[in-house]
C-alpha cells in the first residue's frame, strides 16, 4: 500500500468516526455517542462542554457527562484540521468543532475499539472574538477630528479611571506571570480587569529572589500568550531576564496593573453578586467591587516554614528560600537547607561554590534526573527546537500534554524514565520516587 493510500484510509476512518459522533450528539443520544468510545477510554474537557476542567472515564462517564450538558452545548461541525497519523495501532488526529457559544479544537486517539482519548478545548467565544489579524485595531482615526485623543492619552485616561471612577469586572490578586497572562487575555476579550501586585514593579516576584534562580523548564515550555520569547532567548531563562520580560510584557500588552497594591481583605455579597475587595494602594485605602475575583498567587505563593524544636533559641539566621539573600555572605560558615527540590539544590550549590559548609536535609525520597537527559528524552518530542521544526508549537505541545489523562500518563512516563536511567552512567545515577510537593518549600537556616 502506498503512503498516499494509507493516509487517505486514515483520513476516511477518522472522518467517519467524527461524522457518526456528531450525528449521535445531534440526535441527543448520549448512549450512542458513548458506545463509540473504547471500554477503557478518557475524555478530557477544557471548558468546551462542561464549562470546567473535567475528565470522565469509560463509556458510562461519557454518557453521564453528555446527558448533563449536551443540550446547552449543542456541538457541531466536527472536522479534521490536518492529516491524522498512526503509531502502534493508535490513530492520532487534530480536529475543530463549534458549540452554541464558541469554537474549539480537539485531539483524538482512536483504536480498533473506538476512541481511547478525546480532548476538547474551547478557544474562542462567539461574539467576543479577540481583535487579532484581520480584526486588529487600526490604531488611529484618519482625518481631522476635533478633541482627538491619542492612543497614549486614551490609555492614560483609562488607567486613571479604572478602580476609581469605573469598577473592574475582574480583579486579579497577584501580578506574576499567571496574573499578567490572564490580564492580557481579558484585555483582548474586552473585559475590564485589574491586576493587583504588592511589589514595586512587575517582575519583582522573580527579581527579588536569590541570584542563581533560573527557570528549570526550557524556553519552548515557557512562552506567554501573544508574545513568544525571541529566538535567541536562553534555554533556561535567568530570573532577572524573566523579571524584565514580565515588566515589558505589562507595558506592551497594556495590562491594567497596580503596583504596591496589597489586598487586605475580600468578601462576597450574595445579594449584589459582587466582591468587596479592600486594597492598600501605596498607603491609600481603596475599595474595589468586581464581579469576579481571581487568586493568582502561585502554587507556592505562601512560604511553608516547618516548626522545629529549638528554633526559638537558635542564634543564627533562619529564613525561607523566598527570602534567601544569596550565597555571598556565607563564605566559611555552616548552613543547613531543609528540603531537596529545585530551590534547595540551587541554594546548596551556590553556597558551596562560595565556600560555605552546607548540608541538605531530605525528608522523603526525591526524583533526581540530569537536566540534559530530561531535555533530550523527556521533553524533546514536545518542547525543543526539533519539535518546533516538526511543527509542534508550544500551544500544540500543551494540547498534546493536556490530552494525556493522569490515570494513564505513567504509560508514557515510565518508558521515558527507563530510557533516561539506562542512558545514565551508574556512577552518576540517583534514582528515587518523586517527592511530596510540599518539599518544594525550602527553609534555609544558616549559622556561623
Legacy VTK file of the C-alpha trace (Angstrom):
# vtk DataFile Version 3.0
C-alpha trace
ASCII
DATASET POLYDATA
POINTS 448 float
0.000 0.000 0.000
1.377 3.410 -0.950
1.826 6.184 1.616
-0.854 8.246 -0.133
-3.348 5.393 0.008
-2.618 4.726 3.674
-3.036 8.421 4.510
-6.340 8.534 2.627
-7.621 5.497 4.520
-6.683 7.107 7.860
-8.497 10.308 6.896
-11.587 8.360 5.869
-11.561 6.351 9.095
-11.311 9.423 11.339
-13.802 11.461 9.282
-16.273 8.595 9.516
-15.860 8.452 13.293
-16.346 12.227 13.581
-19.445 12.157 11.374
-21.026 9.331 13.384
-20.097 11.031 16.657
-21.626 14.338 15.541
-24.776 12.548 14.386
-25.172 10.941 17.808
-24.683 14.316 19.504
-27.175 15.994 17.155
-29.698 13.264 17.963
-29.117 13.982 21.671
-28.262 10.323 22.190
-25.550 10.115 24.900
-25.564 6.293 24.971
-24.960 6.095 21.216
-22.118 8.605 21.408
-20.600 6.814 24.401
-20.652 3.494 22.557
-18.164 4.984 20.099
-15.559 5.079 22.880
-13.362 2.125 23.813
-14.241 0.250 27.039
-11.159 1.887 28.564
-11.421 5.499 27.451
-10.961 9.040 28.679
-12.496 12.366 27.687
-10.756 15.489 28.958
-12.791 18.660 28.539
-11.294 22.116 28.930
-14.348 24.358 29.317
-15.866 23.485 25.900
-18.648 21.102 27.026
-18.705 21.392 30.819
-17.521 24.984 31.436
-14.949 23.367 33.666
-11.739 21.337 33.518
-13.060 17.815 33.743
-12.028 14.260 32.892
-14.512 11.410 32.576
-13.611 7.738 32.215
-15.240 4.917 30.279
-18.489 4.783 28.355
-20.594 5.376 31.471
-18.610 8.532 32.273
-19.032 9.842 28.722
-22.759 9.131 28.741
-23.261 10.818 32.121
-21.360 13.936 31.059
-23.242 14.273 27.785
-26.601 13.738 29.478
-25.799 16.646 31.780
-24.517 19.159 29.241
-25.374 18.182 25.673
-28.482 20.344 25.199
-26.751 23.519 26.369
-23.537 22.813 24.486
-25.141 21.982 21.102
-21.858 20.837 19.480
-21.465 20.657 15.707
-19.038 20.997 12.807
-16.533 18.329 13.843
-13.802 18.203 11.202
-10.152 17.320 10.744
-7.668 20.184 10.699
-4.706 18.131 9.441
-3.930 14.623 8.314
-4.090 12.003 11.085
-1.134 9.756 11.862
-0.930 6.200 13.160
1.628 4.770 15.593
1.484 1.268 17.067
-2.159 0.873 16.133
-3.268 4.196 17.626
-4.521 6.888 15.243
-4.000 10.480 16.404
-5.990 13.310 14.882
-6.438 17.047 15.373
-9.922 18.434 14.944
-12.048 21.554 15.194
-15.687 21.971 16.247
-18.227 24.542 17.378
-20.630 24.840 20.272
-23.564 27.135 20.885
-21.261 29.667 22.493
-17.848 29.205 20.924
-15.316 27.454 18.766
-12.904 24.807 19.902
-10.152 22.422 18.958
-9.673 18.816 19.920
-7.329 15.878 19.851
-8.468 12.284 19.301
-6.716 8.946 19.817
-8.578 6.191 18.035
-8.049 2.417 18.344
-9.867 -0.558 16.895
-12.212 -0.486 19.904
-13.170 3.156 19.465
-11.970 6.429 20.929
-9.278 5.869 23.540
-8.740 9.536 24.456
-10.570 12.701 23.431
-9.562 16.243 24.326
-11.962 19.125 23.721
-10.839 22.703 24.387
-12.799 25.933 23.954
-10.671 28.515 22.145
-12.992 31.366 21.210
-16.347 32.807 22.262
-18.794 33.722 19.532
-19.439 37.435 19.543
-16.343 38.043 21.661
-13.598 37.216 19.164
-10.230 38.712 20.028
-9.031 41.652 17.883
-6.370 39.639 16.078
-5.116 39.581 12.480
-7.906 40.942 10.233
-9.796 42.200 13.315
-6.837 44.106 14.759
-7.436 47.782 15.729
-6.359 50.481 13.273
-4.552 52.434 15.996
-5.510 55.799 14.543
-8.525 57.607 13.095
-7.548 59.185 9.816
-8.823 62.639 9.031
-9.351 65.797 11.092
-11.083 65.201 14.426
-11.625 67.953 16.967
-10.750 66.988 20.514
-8.900 63.920 19.291
-7.058 61.923 21.931
-4.001 59.920 21.014
-3.627 56.237 21.809
-1.405 57.125 24.776
-3.892 59.682 26.090
-6.695 57.116 25.880
-4.627 54.569 27.802
-3.736 57.110 30.496
-7.375 58.151 30.881
-8.430 54.534 31.129
-5.772 53.828 33.764
-6.832 56.852 35.816
-10.485 55.785 35.845
-10.218 52.022 36.370
-10.662 51.167 40.025
-11.594 54.766 40.859
-14.452 56.006 38.667
-15.088 52.685 36.944
-15.008 49.302 38.639
-13.193 46.333 37.111
-15.344 43.368 36.164
-12.477 41.102 37.285
-9.858 41.751 39.975
-6.744 39.576 39.886
-4.732 39.219 43.089
-1.112 38.596 42.154
0.907 40.121 39.342
3.341 37.335 38.498
3.322 35.525 35.181
-0.089 33.925 35.795
-1.843 37.154 36.739
-0.164 39.063 33.925
-1.084 36.487 31.272
-4.699 36.399 32.468
-4.800 40.198 32.483
-3.561 40.258 28.890
-6.172 37.684 27.800
-9.038 39.529 29.469
-7.936 42.789 27.888
-8.028 41.194 24.442
-11.524 39.945 25.215
-12.630 43.454 26.193
-13.231 42.518 29.837
-12.319 45.340 32.280
-9.816 43.691 34.591
-7.258 44.948 37.085
-4.131 43.128 38.313
-3.137 43.867 41.926
0.539 43.375 42.783
2.048 44.168 46.164
5.606 44.596 44.853
7.063 47.811 43.438
7.389 46.632 39.823
6.073 43.897 37.571
8.566 41.060 37.695
9.670 41.702 41.274
8.441 38.267 42.341
11.400 36.996 40.258
13.732 39.956 40.563
13.908 39.796 44.365
14.782 36.080 44.657
18.241 34.572 45.186
20.628 35.488 42.400
21.212 31.997 40.994
17.498 31.364 40.409
16.568 30.443 36.853
13.822 28.548 35.101
14.366 24.791 35.128
11.886 24.368 32.270
13.200 25.080 28.743
12.212 28.171 26.782
9.835 26.262 24.492
7.749 25.397 27.551
7.544 28.936 28.921
6.097 31.285 26.278
3.397 33.706 27.392
0.340 34.279 25.155
0.671 36.726 22.249
4.392 37.459 22.716
6.709 34.455 22.444
10.306 34.821 23.537
12.710 35.743 20.715
14.729 33.001 19.033
17.915 33.997 20.887
16.342 33.700 24.353
18.342 31.426 26.707
17.116 27.855 27.029
16.902 28.310 30.810
15.990 31.927 31.493
17.768 33.656 34.404
15.443 35.280 36.902
16.339 38.864 36.012
15.608 38.322 32.328
12.231 36.867 33.251
11.577 39.843 35.546
12.405 42.374 32.829
10.348 40.442 30.267
7.296 40.489 32.554
7.683 44.217 33.125
7.968 44.801 29.372
5.015 42.490 28.729
2.752 44.526 31.009
3.622 47.696 29.090
3.414 46.271 25.582
0.200 44.319 26.191
-1.248 47.308 28.106
-2.308 45.204 31.073
-4.109 47.332 33.709
-1.756 46.821 36.630
-1.469 48.368 40.077
1.839 48.042 41.907
2.279 48.479 45.666
-1.332 47.247 45.936
-1.762 44.941 48.921
-5.141 43.221 49.281
-6.078 43.268 52.964
-9.480 41.550 52.773
-12.149 40.326 50.378
-15.768 39.294 50.934
-18.640 38.200 48.703
-22.022 39.956 48.723
-24.525 37.328 47.626
-27.342 39.861 47.199
-25.355 42.239 44.995
-23.452 39.365 43.320
-20.132 41.116 43.681
-16.992 41.152 45.772
-15.807 43.828 48.160
-12.014 43.932 47.941
-10.096 46.208 50.304
-6.763 47.324 48.924
-3.922 49.279 50.453
-2.595 51.075 47.366
0.709 52.616 48.289
-0.652 53.671 51.691
-4.073 54.789 50.452
-7.183 52.647 51.126
-9.185 51.688 48.027
-12.344 49.588 47.809
-12.993 47.592 44.632
-16.285 45.858 43.822
-15.587 43.397 40.996
-17.954 40.653 39.867
-15.147 38.116 39.808
-12.032 37.672 41.921
-9.037 35.606 40.811
-6.261 34.454 43.134
-3.097 34.316 41.006
-0.736 33.953 43.943
1.140 30.908 42.635
1.055 27.290 43.742
3.926 28.018 46.177
2.981 31.607 46.884
2.785 31.192 50.653
6.017 30.049 52.317
5.796 26.709 54.105
8.022 27.068 57.146
8.113 23.962 59.346
8.472 24.198 63.109
11.493 22.541 64.711
12.351 22.318 68.408
14.971 24.906 69.263
14.146 27.401 66.513
13.196 29.976 69.137
16.655 29.874 70.746
18.799 29.327 67.638
21.127 32.334 67.310
21.914 32.014 63.602
19.892 33.206 60.641
16.687 31.424 59.720
14.745 32.151 56.557
12.608 30.595 53.864
14.057 30.129 50.380
11.888 33.003 49.111
13.818 35.335 51.450
17.238 33.829 50.781
19.645 36.730 50.051
22.104 34.672 48.027
25.380 32.959 48.913
27.773 35.887 49.132
27.653 36.431 52.885
28.150 32.805 53.884
31.743 32.032 52.930
33.366 29.966 55.678
30.063 29.459 57.503
27.988 26.367 58.093
24.485 26.178 56.616
21.627 23.708 56.636
18.984 23.625 53.900
15.744 21.828 54.731
14.265 20.239 51.621
15.575 18.617 48.474
13.760 20.040 45.449
14.916 22.609 42.889
15.317 25.619 45.181
17.175 23.528 47.739
19.632 22.273 45.128
20.083 25.783 43.698
20.801 27.279 47.106
23.073 24.441 48.269
25.139 24.590 45.081
25.559 28.359 45.284
26.510 28.210 48.974
29.112 25.501 48.287
30.520 27.494 45.361
31.027 30.449 47.713
32.868 28.469 50.353
30.084 27.539 52.759
29.926 24.187 54.553
26.380 23.248 53.561
24.175 20.259 54.414
20.877 19.367 52.750
18.238 17.639 54.896
15.967 15.390 52.852
12.637 14.447 54.442
11.441 11.947 51.831
12.645 10.343 48.628
13.354 12.687 45.721
13.444 12.063 42.000
16.806 13.217 40.643
17.463 13.427 36.911
20.043 15.218 34.816
18.765 18.276 33.004
20.317 17.210 29.690
18.708 13.776 29.876
15.329 15.225 30.772
15.594 17.730 27.923
16.570 15.180 25.311
14.475 12.163 26.286
11.701 13.501 28.484
10.775 16.779 26.797
12.423 16.741 23.381
9.428 15.445 21.426
7.238 18.326 22.598
9.413 21.166 23.880
12.588 21.619 21.847
13.934 23.212 18.689
13.482 19.869 16.969
9.821 19.815 17.995
9.352 23.297 16.541
10.905 22.146 13.259
8.418 19.267 13.277
5.514 21.697 13.572
4.992 21.285 17.329
4.456 24.806 18.616
4.214 25.464 22.348
0.444 25.727 22.023
0.241 22.401 20.209
2.613 20.752 22.686
0.462 21.985 25.565
-2.620 20.472 23.936
-0.867 17.137 23.383
0.201 17.086 27.025
-3.300 18.097 28.148
-4.753 15.231 26.099
-2.976 12.667 28.292
-5.218 11.760 31.246
-3.334 11.471 34.525
-4.746 7.988 35.015
-2.644 6.620 32.134
0.182 9.129 31.977
2.537 6.599 33.548
2.299 4.534 30.369
4.212 7.299 28.609
6.343 8.372 31.536
7.761 5.026 32.731
9.368 4.081 29.384
10.890 7.576 29.125
12.449 7.388 32.568
13.659 3.847 31.981
15.382 5.163 28.866
16.915 8.001 30.880
18.020 5.547 33.556
19.707 3.265 31.013
21.444 6.222 29.396
22.869 7.478 32.715
26.229 6.128 33.946
25.816 4.139 37.163
28.360 6.297 38.978
26.234 9.412 38.491
22.798 7.863 38.853
20.466 8.829 41.681
17.000 7.354 41.311
14.203 7.663 43.823
10.459 8.164 43.779
9.039 11.681 43.318
8.968 13.720 46.482
5.874 15.192 48.050
5.032 18.623 46.547
5.317 20.187 49.994
9.091 19.714 49.921
9.310 22.396 47.249
9.016 24.974 50.011
12.571 25.035 51.310
13.736 26.520 54.584
17.359 27.620 54.679
18.696 28.256 58.191
22.324 29.402 58.214
24.684 29.736 61.148
28.295 30.704 61.701
LINES 1 449
448 0 1 2 3 4 5 6 7 8 9 10 11 12 13 14 15 16 17 18 19 20 21 22 23 24 25 26 27 28 29 30 31 32 33 34 35 36 37 38 39 40 41 42 43 44 45 46 47 48 49 50 51 52 53 54 55 56 57 58 59 60 61 62 63 64 65 66 67 68 69 70 71 72 73 74 75 76 77 78 79 80 81 82 83 84 85 86 87 88 89 90 91 92 93 94 95 96 97 98 99 100 101 102 103 104 105 106 107 108 109 110 111 112 113 114 115 116 117 118 119 120 121 122 123 124 125 126 127 128 129 130 131 132 133 134 135 136 137 138 139 140 141 142 143 144 145 146 147 148 149 150 151 152 153 154 155 156 157 158 159 160 161 162 163 164 165 166 167 168 169 170 171 172 173 174 175 176 177 178 179 180 181 182 183 184 185 186 187 188 189 190 191 192 193 194 195 196 197 198 199 200 201 202 203 204 205 206 207 208 209 210 211 212 213 214 215 216 217 218 219 220 221 222 223 224 225 226 227 228 229 230 231 232 233 234 235 236 237 238 239 240 241 242 243 244 245 246 247 248 249 250 251 252 253 254 255 256 257 258 259 260 261 262 263 264 265 266 267 268 269 270 271 272 273 274 275 276 277 278 279 280 281 282 283 284 285 286 287 288 289 290 291 292 293 294 295 296 297 298 299 300 301 302 303 304 305 306 307 308 309 310 311 312 313 314 315 316 317 318 319 320 321 322 323 324 325 326 327 328 329 330 331 332 333 334 335 336 337 338 339 340 341 342 343 344 345 346 347 348 349 350 351 352 353 354 355 356 357 358 359 360 361 362 363 364 365 366 367 368 369 370 371 372 373 374 375 376 377 378 379 380 381 382 383 384 385 386 387 388 389 390 391 392 393 394 395 396 397 398 399 400 401 402 403 404 405 406 407 408 409 410 411 412 413 414 415 416 417 418 419 420 421 422 423 424 425 426 427 428 429 430 431 432 433 434 435 436 437 438 439 440 441 442 443 444 445 446 447
